[in-house]
């Protein structure tokens, strides 16, 4: 190409063409809907897999629960309560300088 034509094309910047906000929002809405459907399908698939696996493992968990964890339920409940209080208190009390 001729250098003069390139200078004319790349020369003084003209005002960019105006964009259509409705078109932009429409395209973004379609992209977001596709993304939402894809993530929803992945979440449903993972939930279905978790349900199937839990259904297969549940009989073994029941025997394990009665044999080893049932006597310590009250101790575990206390431990979980204390840990959750310890982790939650800093969020409720503001920091002091």
C-alpha positions as CSV (number, residue, x, y, z in Angstrom):
1,X,0.0,0.0,0.0
2,X,1.0,3.5,-0.5
3,X,2.4,5.4,2.5
4,X,0.0,8.3,2.0
5,X,-3.0,5.9,2.2
6,X,-1.6,4.4,5.4
7,X,-1.1,7.8,6.9
8,X,-4.7,8.7,6.0
9,X,-6.0,5.5,7.5
10,X,-4.0,5.7,10.7
11,X,-3.8,9.5,10.9
12,X,-6.1,11.7,12.9
13,X,-8.3,9.6,15.1
14,X,-11.9,9.9,14.2
15,X,-14.7,9.6,16.6
16,X,-15.4,5.8,17.1
17,X,-18.7,4.6,15.9
18,X,-21.4,4.8,18.5
19,X,-22.4,1.5,20.1
20,X,-25.9,0.3,20.7
21,X,-26.4,-0.2,24.4
22,X,-29.4,-2.4,23.9
23,X,-27.5,-4.7,21.6
24,X,-24.5,-4.9,24.0
25,X,-26.9,-5.7,26.9
26,X,-28.7,-8.3,24.8
27,X,-25.4,-10.1,23.9
28,X,-24.3,-10.0,27.5
29,X,-27.6,-11.4,28.7
30,X,-27.4,-14.3,26.3
31,X,-23.8,-15.0,27.3
32,X,-24.8,-14.9,31.0
33,X,-27.8,-17.2,30.4
34,X,-25.5,-19.8,28.6
35,X,-23.0,-19.6,31.4
36,X,-25.7,-20.0,34.1
37,X,-27.2,-23.0,32.3
38,X,-23.7,-24.6,31.9
39,X,-22.9,-24.1,35.6
40,X,-26.4,-25.3,36.7
41,X,-25.9,-28.5,34.6
42,X,-22.5,-29.1,36.2
43,X,-24.0,-28.5,39.7
44,X,-26.9,-30.9,39.1
45,X,-24.5,-33.5,37.7
46,X,-22.2,-33.3,40.7
47,X,-25.2,-33.4,43.1
48,X,-26.5,-36.5,41.3
49,X,-23.1,-38.2,41.6
50,X,-22.9,-37.3,45.3
51,X,-26.3,-38.8,45.9
52,X,-25.4,-42.0,44.1
53,X,-22.1,-42.3,46.0
54,X,-23.8,-41.6,49.3
55,X,-26.4,-44.2,48.6
56,X,-23.7,-46.7,47.9
57,X,-21.6,-45.8,51.0
58,X,-24.5,-45.3,53.5
59,X,-24.7,-48.9,54.7
60,X,-20.9,-48.9,55.5
61,X,-21.2,-45.6,57.3
62,X,-24.0,-46.8,59.5
63,X,-21.9,-49.7,60.8
64,X,-18.9,-47.4,61.3
65,X,-21.0,-44.8,63.1
66,X,-22.4,-47.3,65.6
67,X,-19.1,-49.0,66.2
68,X,-16.7,-46.0,66.6
69,X,-18.3,-42.6,66.5
70,X,-21.6,-42.9,68.4
71,X,-20.1,-43.0,71.9
72,X,-18.3,-39.7,71.2
73,X,-21.2,-37.6,69.7
74,X,-21.5,-35.3,72.7
75,X,-17.8,-34.6,72.7
76,X,-17.8,-33.9,69.0
77,X,-20.8,-31.6,69.3
78,X,-19.0,-29.7,72.1
79,X,-15.8,-29.5,70.0
80,X,-17.6,-28.2,66.9
81,X,-19.5,-25.6,69.0
82,X,-16.3,-24.3,70.6
83,X,-14.4,-24.2,67.3
84,X,-17.3,-22.4,65.5
85,X,-17.6,-19.9,68.4
86,X,-13.8,-19.3,68.3
87,X,-13.9,-18.7,64.5
88,X,-17.0,-16.5,64.6
89,X,-16.2,-14.2,67.5
90,X,-13.6,-12.1,65.6
91,X,-16.2,-11.3,62.9
92,X,-18.8,-10.0,65.4
93,X,-16.4,-7.9,67.5
94,X,-14.8,-5.0,65.6
95,X,-11.1,-4.5,65.7
96,X,-9.9,-2.0,68.3
97,X,-6.9,0.3,67.8
